[in-house]
């Protein structure tokens, strides 16, 4: 029996209408599928309902894959694929496999010879990098920085030093309600000419993407970041 195809289906980064950020082909594929692997079934159902799937939403099959999933459970998630059914992975927001637990299932699918098809859609990481004006030839995404103050400040210094050494754009995120603390730490511990881009609410109506030097950020009111999904990008400038 021929295995099914594992589709990596990008989702919207908020309540942006899918037609504004997803190609029609992606919407068409998502509408046809019956099996999905998702981070949160409730969010996935909301996303798919807006796409108007071909099958009743209550008849769709949702398997959960998140940071709490036991690695031993991954093989079971491949069962529909091995039975010849196509499956879609949907991340909580953005592109599956990018800062997302779906990458583990994708790697396992390759080991079983299952075809993996990535579909085009919004990646907040790449959109932020595109709009930042910082180095897009050499960059690194680090996910979340440490919560503890001393460890976080040490990490900021390390990333800035690495950026200076390699002229590498350093990218990271924070839980939205801690954005203000991270922003303040960056202003306190980065050099005045280091460039900092803050990309907030990407693709949403109140999107804000600003690149300033640390010195310039200090001379103006802090941007409103509390509880707003944001990406921070840093590039050392001598």
Secondary structure as UniProt FT lines:
FT   STRAND          6..9
FT   HELIX           18..21
FT   HELIX           24..32
FT   STRAND          35..38
FT   HELIX           41..51
FT   HELIX           57..59
FT   STRAND          61..64
FT   TURN            67..68
FT   HELIX           71..73
FT   HELIX           74..77
FT   HELIX           79..82
FT   TURN            83..84
FT   STRAND          87..90
FT   TURN            96..97
FT   HELIX           102..111
FT   TURN            112..113
FT   STRAND          116..118
FT   HELIX           124..132
FT   STRAND          139..144
FT   HELIX           149..166
FT   STRAND          169..173
FT   HELIX           176..178
FT   HELIX           179..189
FT   TURN            192..193
FT   STRAND          195..200
FT   TURN            202..203
FT   TURN            205..206
FT   STRAND          208..213
FT   HELIX           214..218
FT   TURN            226..227
FT   STRAND          230..235
//
